[in-house]
Amino acid sequence: MASDFPAVVAVASAAVALLFIGLGLLLAPAGESPVALPSSWALVILLCGLVGLRLAWRLQGGDASG
């Protein structure tokens, strides 16, 4: 279990970064986003962040149901 700790940290930090990027793109005023991506991409990035957090939770052993 202790050997999975670096993987948990890596996945969790990447997931949190994706959540912040997605929120930043979604909440940016129209036309002021640093990158020209449609809102649907922001939602996809947010979803990837949530899936990453779920994966980190499972790697940590927090979900015994599998």
MOPAC internal coordinates of N, CA, C and O (Angstrom, degrees):
PM7 1SCF
backbone

  N    0.0000 0     0.00 0     0.00 0    0    0    0
  C    1.4502 1     0.00 0     0.00 0    1    0    0
  C    1.5318 1   110.58 1     0.00 0    2    1    0
  O    1.2310 1   120.15 1   141.28 1    3    2    1
  N    1.3176 1   117.32 1   -38.72 1    3    2    1
  C    1.4590 1   119.98 1  -178.06 1    5    3    2
  C    1.5270 1   111.54 1   -67.25 1    6    5    3
  O    1.2310 1   119.90 1   153.86 1    7    6    5
  N    1.3233 1   117.79 1   -26.14 1    7    6    5
  C    1.4585 1   120.01 1  -179.63 1    9    7    6
  C    1.5254 1   112.16 1   -72.26 1   10    9    7
  O    1.2310 1   119.90 1   162.53 1   11   10    9
  N    1.3331 1   117.81 1   -17.47 1   11   10    9
  C    1.4607 1   121.63 1   178.82 1   13   11   10
  C    1.5206 1   112.49 1   -83.75 1   14   13   11
  O    1.2310 1   119.78 1   171.78 1   15   14   13
  N    1.3246 1   118.02 1    -8.22 1   15   14   13
  C    1.4600 1   120.27 1  -175.26 1   17   15   14
  C    1.5285 1   113.19 1   -58.52 1   18   17   15
  O    1.2310 1   118.53 1   134.31 1   19   18   17
  N    1.3436 1   120.40 1   -45.69 1   19   18   17
  C    1.4742 1   118.65 1   177.98 1   21   19   18
  C    1.5296 1   112.54 1   -61.27 1   22   21   19
  O    1.2310 1   120.11 1   144.75 1   23   22   21
  N    1.3236 1   117.39 1   -35.25 1   23   22   21
  C    1.4667 1   119.76 1   178.24 1   25   23   22
  C    1.5186 1   110.57 1   -66.93 1   26   25   23
  O    1.2310 1   120.32 1   139.41 1   27   26   25
  N    1.3210 1   117.00 1   -40.59 1   27   26   25
  C    1.4604 1   120.98 1   179.00 1   29   27   26
  C    1.5244 1   110.26 1   -62.39 1   30   29   27
  O    1.2310 1   120.75 1   135.00 1   31   30   29
  N    1.3160 1   116.17 1   -45.00 1   31   30   29
  C    1.4685 1   120.42 1  -179.90 1   33   31   30
  C    1.5229 1   110.58 1   -64.22 1   34   33   31
  O    1.2310 1   119.93 1   137.05 1   35   34   33
  N    1.3175 1   117.75 1   -42.95 1   35   34   33
  C    1.4647 1   121.30 1  -179.08 1   37   35   34
  C    1.5222 1   111.16 1   -64.38 1   38   37   35
  O    1.2310 1   120.47 1   133.60 1   39   38   37
  N    1.3294 1   116.71 1   -46.40 1   39   38   37
  C    1.4686 1   120.17 1  -178.89 1   41   39   38
  C    1.5176 1   110.43 1   -67.43 1   42   41   39
  O    1.2310 1   120.09 1   137.29 1   43   42   41
  N    1.3250 1   117.43 1   -42.71 1   43   42   41
  C    1.4630 1   120.27 1  -179.15 1   45   43   42
  C    1.5212 1   111.52 1   -64.82 1   46   45   43
  O    1.2310 1   119.87 1   137.85 1   47   46   45
  N    1.3229 1   117.86 1   -42.15 1   47   46   45
  C    1.4647 1   119.31 1  -179.28 1   49   47   46
  C    1.5253 1   111.47 1   -67.96 1   50   49   47
  O    1.2310 1   120.26 1   141.64 1   51   50   49
  N    1.3325 1   117.10 1   -38.36 1   51   50   49
  C    1.4636 1   119.55 1   176.62 1   53   51   50
  C    1.5256 1   110.66 1   -65.76 1   54   53   51
  O    1.2310 1   120.54 1   141.26 1   55   54   53
  N    1.3288 1   116.57 1   -38.74 1   55   54   53
  C    1.4622 1   120.20 1   179.84 1   57   55   54
  C    1.5255 1   111.13 1   -65.82 1   58   57   55
  O    1.2310 1   120.32 1   137.56 1   59   58   57
  N    1.3179 1   116.99 1   -42.44 1   59   58   57
  C    1.4663 1   120.25 1   178.51 1   61   59   58
  C    1.5256 1   110.37 1   -64.86 1   62   61   59
  O    1.2310 1   120.55 1   140.71 1   63   62   61
  N    1.3279 1   116.55 1   -39.29 1   63   62   61
  C    1.4637 1   119.51 1   177.09 1   65   63   62
  C    1.5239 1   110.86 1   -62.03 1   66   65   63
  O    1.2310 1   120.20 1   137.09 1   67   66   65
  N    1.3302 1   117.22 1   -42.91 1   67   66   65
  C    1.4646 1   120.45 1   177.66 1   69   67   66
  C    1.5194 1   111.46 1   -62.94 1   70   69   67
  O    1.2310 1   120.41 1   140.87 1   71   70   69
  N    1.3367 1   116.83 1   -39.13 1   71   70   69
  C    1.4642 1   119.40 1   177.85 1   73   71   70
  C    1.5218 1   111.40 1   -62.19 1   74   73   71
  O    1.2310 1   120.41 1   135.89 1   75   74   73
  N    1.3313 1   116.82 1   -44.11 1   75   74   73
  C    1.4606 1   119.47 1   179.34 1   77   75   74
  C    1.5285 1   111.72 1   -66.60 1   78   77   75
  O    1.2310 1   120.02 1   140.00 1   79   78   77
  N    1.3113 1   117.57 1   -40.00 1   79   78   77
  C    1.4677 1   120.70 1   178.07 1   81   79   78
  C    1.5271 1   109.89 1   -63.82 1   82   81   79
  O    1.2310 1   120.41 1   134.02 1   83   82   81
  N    1.3251 1   116.82 1   -45.98 1   83   82   81
  C    1.4582 1   120.68 1   179.28 1   85   83   82
  C    1.5125 1   112.31 1   -61.73 1   86   85   83
  O    1.2310 1   120.85 1   135.65 1   87   86   85
  N    1.3327 1   115.98 1   -44.35 1   87   86   85
  C    1.4697 1   119.46 1   178.33 1   89   87   86
  C    1.5248 1   111.29 1   -64.62 1   90   89   87
  O    1.2310 1   120.90 1   139.93 1   91   90   89
  N    1.3236 1   115.88 1   -40.07 1   91   90   89
  C    1.4647 1   119.20 1   178.62 1   93   91   90
  C    1.5182 1   111.90 1   -62.18 1   94   93   91
  O    1.2310 1   120.52 1   137.56 1   95   94   93
  N    1.3235 1   116.60 1   -42.44 1   95   94   93
  C    1.4667 1   120.02 1   178.33 1   97   95   94
  C    1.5195 1   111.48 1   -68.30 1   98   97   95
  O    1.2310 1   120.82 1   142.20 1   99   98   97
  N    1.3237 1   116.04 1   -37.80 1   99   98   97
  C    1.4614 1   120.02 1  -177.29 1  101   99   98
  C    1.5256 1   112.08 1   -72.35 1  102  101   99
  O    1.2310 1   120.55 1   143.05 1  103  102  101
  N    1.3270 1   116.55 1   -36.95 1  103  102  101
  C    1.4605 1   120.67 1  -175.07 1  105  103  102
  C    1.5265 1   113.81 1   -92.82 1  106  105  103
  O    1.2310 1   120.20 1   174.26 1  107  106  105
  N    1.3292 1   117.23 1    -5.74 1  107  106  105
  C    1.4646 1   119.77 1   178.95 1  109  107  106
  C    1.5289 1   109.70 1   -67.04 1  110  109  107
  O    1.2310 1   120.39 1   -40.60 1  111  110  109
  N    1.3204 1   116.86 1   139.40 1  111  110  109
  C    1.4673 1   119.09 1   177.06 1  113  111  110
  C    1.5246 1   110.67 1   -59.28 1  114  113  111
  O    1.2310 1   120.66 1   -29.95 1  115  114  113
  N    1.3032 1   116.34 1   150.05 1  115  114  113
  C    1.4642 1   121.80 1  -177.79 1  117  115  114
  C    1.5181 1   110.38 1   -57.25 1  118  117  115
  O    1.2310 1   120.89 1   -50.15 1  119  118  117
  N    1.3094 1   115.91 1   129.85 1  119  118  117
  C    1.4535 1   120.92 1   178.31 1  121  119  118
  C    1.5155 1   114.65 1    84.40 1  122  121  119
  O    1.2310 1   119.42 1   172.37 1  123  122  121
  N    1.3410 1   118.71 1    -7.63 1  123  122  121
  C    1.4563 1   120.93 1  -178.08 1  125  123  122
  C    1.5268 1   112.42 1  -109.54 1  126  125  123
  O    1.2310 1   120.41 1  -170.84 1  127  126  125
  N    1.3078 1   116.83 1     9.16 1  127  126  125
  C    1.4562 1   120.49 1   178.42 1  129  127  126
  C    1.5286 1   109.02 1   -69.41 1  130  129  127
  O    1.2310 1   119.93 1   -40.19 1  131  130  129
  N    1.3379 1   117.75 1   139.81 1  131  130  129
  C    1.4658 1   119.45 1  -179.31 1  133  131  130
  C    1.5324 1   113.29 1   -65.46 1  134  133  131
  O    1.2310 1   120.57 1   156.93 1  135  134  133
  N    1.3221 1   116.52 1   -23.07 1  135  134  133
  C    1.4622 1   121.11 1   176.21 1  137  135  134
  C    1.5140 1   108.16 1  -126.22 1  138  137  135
  O    1.2310 1   120.55 1   -32.79 1  139  138  137
  N    1.3159 1   116.55 1   147.21 1  139  138  137
  C    1.4589 1   120.92 1  -176.57 1  141  139  138
  C    1.5288 1   109.90 1   -88.97 1  142  141  139
  O    1.2310 1   120.57 1  -100.86 1  143  142  141
  N    1.3223 1   116.51 1    79.14 1  143  142  141
  C    1.4602 1   121.66 1   177.39 1  145  143  142
  C    1.5213 1   108.67 1  -118.28 1  146  145  143
  O    1.2310 1   120.10 1   -37.24 1  147  146  145
  N    1.3131 1   117.42 1   142.76 1  147  146  145
  C    1.4648 1   119.55 1   176.40 1  149  147  146
  C    1.5291 1   110.96 1   -69.90 1  150  149  147
  O    1.2310 1   120.69 1   -16.73 1  151  150  149
  N    1.3132 1   116.28 1   163.27 1  151  150  149
  C    1.4644 1   122.09 1  -178.74 1  153  151  150
  C    1.5240 1   111.91 1   -60.61 1  154  153  151
  O    1.2310 1   120.51 1   150.55 1  155  154  153
  N    1.3240 1   116.63 1   -29.45 1  155  154  153
  C    1.4640 1   118.37 1  -179.35 1  157  155  154
  C    1.5288 1   110.88 1   -63.84 1  158  157  155
  O    1.2310 1   120.21 1   147.96 1  159  158  157
  N    1.3274 1   117.20 1   -32.04 1  159  158  157
  C    1.4686 1   119.75 1   177.45 1  161  159  158
  C    1.5168 1   110.55 1   -68.62 1  162  161  159
  O    1.2310 1   120.30 1   143.65 1  163  162  161
  N    1.3156 1   117.03 1   -36.35 1  163  162  161
  C    1.4673 1   120.12 1   177.16 1  165  163  162
  C    1.5235 1   109.83 1   -62.14 1  166  165  163
  O    1.2310 1   120.49 1   140.18 1  167  166  165
  N    1.3220 1   116.67 1   -39.82 1  167  166  165
  C    1.4624 1   120.15 1   178.20 1  169  167  166
  C    1.5233 1   111.32 1   -67.29 1  170  169  167
  O    1.2310 1   120.04 1   141.91 1  171  170  169
  N    1.3174 1   117.53 1   -38.09 1  171  170  169
  C    1.4662 1   121.29 1   177.11 1  173  171  170
  C    1.5290 1   109.79 1   -63.93 1  174  173  171
  O    1.2310 1   120.00 1   137.48 1  175  174  173
  N    1.3281 1   117.61 1   -42.52 1  175  174  173
  C    1.4614 1   121.30 1   178.93 1  177  175  174
  C    1.5271 1   110.46 1   -64.26 1  178  177  175
  O    1.2310 1   120.36 1   138.37 1  179  178  177
  N    1.3355 1   116.91 1   -41.63 1  179  178  177
  C    1.4584 1   120.39 1   176.16 1  181  179  178
  C    1.5266 1   111.38 1   -61.38 1  182  181  179
  O    1.2310 1   120.50 1   136.98 1  183  182  181
  N    1.3060 1   116.65 1   -43.02 1  183  182  181
  C    1.4626 1   120.95 1   179.36 1  185  183  182
  C    1.5256 1   110.71 1   -62.70 1  186  185  183
  O    1.2310 1   120.27 1   138.54 1  187  186  185
  N    1.3248 1   117.08 1   -41.46 1  187  186  185
  C    1.4672 1   120.64 1   177.15 1  189  187  186
  C    1.5298 1   110.69 1   -62.43 1  190  189  187
  O    1.2310 1   120.17 1   141.49 1  191  190  189
  N    1.3103 1   117.28 1   -38.51 1  191  190  189
  C    1.4618 1   120.48 1   176.92 1  193  191  190
  C    1.5097 1   112.18 1   -63.77 1  194  193  191
  O    1.2310 1   120.54 1   138.23 1  195  194  193
  N    1.3289 1   116.58 1   -41.77 1  195  194  193
  C    1.4635 1   120.09 1   178.33 1  197  195  194
  C    1.5230 1   111.67 1   -66.15 1  198  197  195
  O    1.2310 1   120.56 1   139.81 1  199  198  197
  N    1.3165 1   116.54 1   -40.19 1  199  198  197
  C    1.4673 1   120.23 1   177.11 1  201  199  198
  C    1.5308 1   109.77 1   -64.37 1  202  201  199
  O    1.2310 1   120.33 1   141.53 1  203  202  201
  N    1.3211 1   116.97 1   -38.47 1  203  202  201
  C    1.4537 1   120.42 1   177.23 1  205  203  202
  C    1.5169 1   112.79 1   -63.94 1  206  205  203
  O    1.2310 1   120.42 1   140.52 1  207  206  205
  N    1.3336 1   116.79 1   -39.48 1  207  206  205
  C    1.4649 1   119.62 1   176.40 1  209  207  206
  C    1.5225 1   111.00 1   -65.31 1  210  209  207
  O    1.2310 1   120.59 1   141.31 1  211  210  209
  N    1.3109 1   116.47 1   -38.69 1  211  210  209
  C    1.4740 1   120.53 1   177.14 1  213  211  210
  C    1.5360 1   110.15 1   -63.18 1  214  213  211
  O    1.2310 1   120.45 1   138.17 1  215  214  213
  N    1.3276 1   116.74 1   -41.83 1  215  214  213
  C    1.4587 1   120.73 1   178.27 1  217  215  214
  C    1.5282 1   110.81 1   -63.90 1  218  217  215
  O    1.2310 1   120.23 1   137.81 1  219  218  217
  N    1.3250 1   117.17 1   -42.19 1  219  218  217
  C    1.4653 1   120.32 1   178.08 1  221  219  218
  C    1.5219 1   110.52 1   -62.48 1  222  221  219
  O    1.2310 1   120.33 1   140.22 1  223  222  221
  N    1.3341 1   116.98 1   -39.78 1  223  222  221
  C    1.4660 1   121.59 1   177.89 1  225  223  222
  C    1.5172 1   110.59 1   -61.98 1  226  225  223
  O    1.2310 1   120.57 1   137.80 1  227  226  225
  N    1.3292 1   116.52 1   -42.20 1  227  226  225
  C    1.4675 1   120.25 1   179.78 1  229  227  226
  C    1.5298 1   111.41 1   -70.45 1  230  229  227
  O    1.2310 1   120.09 1   143.55 1  231  230  229
  N    1.3461 1   117.43 1   -36.45 1  231  230  229
  C    1.4623 1   120.14 1   177.04 1  233  231  230
  C    1.5186 1   112.00 1   -64.95 1  234  233  231
  O    1.2310 1   121.23 1   145.96 1  235  234  233
  N    1.3312 1   115.26 1   -34.04 1  235  234  233
  C    1.4444 1   120.54 1   179.41 1  237  235  234
  C    1.5248 1   111.08 1   -71.10 1  238  237  235
  O    1.2310 1   120.24 1   158.19 1  239  238  237
  N    1.3221 1   117.14 1   -21.81 1  239  238  237
  C    1.4498 1   120.43 1  -178.50 1  241  239  238
  C    1.5097 1   112.34 1    97.20 1  242  241  239
  O    1.2310 1   120.33 1  -164.23 1  243  242  241
  N    1.3269 1   116.97 1    15.77 1  243  242  241
  C    1.4594 1   120.91 1  -178.46 1  245  243  242
  C    1.5060 1   113.38 1   -78.89 1  246  245  243
  O    1.2310 1   119.66 1   167.86 1  247  246  245
  N    1.3242 1   118.26 1   -12.14 1  247  246  245
  C    1.4567 1   120.81 1  -179.67 1  249  247  246
  C    1.5205 1   108.99 1  -120.21 1  250  249  247
  O    1.2310 1   120.95 1   -81.89 1  251  250  249
  N    1.3105 1   115.80 1    98.11 1  251  250  249
  C    1.4550 1   120.24 1  -176.81 1  253  251  250
  C    1.5248 1   112.27 1   -81.05 1  254  253  251
  O    1.2310 1   120.43 1   168.57 1  255  254  253
  N    1.3409 1   116.78 1   -11.43 1  255  254  253
  C    1.4636 1   119.19 1  -177.33 1  257  255  254
  C    1.5202 1   111.84 1   -75.51 1  258  257  255
  O    1.2310 1   120.19 1   161.86 1  259  258  257
  N    1.3376 1   117.25 1   -18.14 1  259  258  257
  C    1.4716 1   120.05 1   177.80 1  261  259  258
  C    1.4393 1   110.25 1    87.06 1  262  261  259
  O    1.2310 1   120.10 1   180.00 1  263  262  261

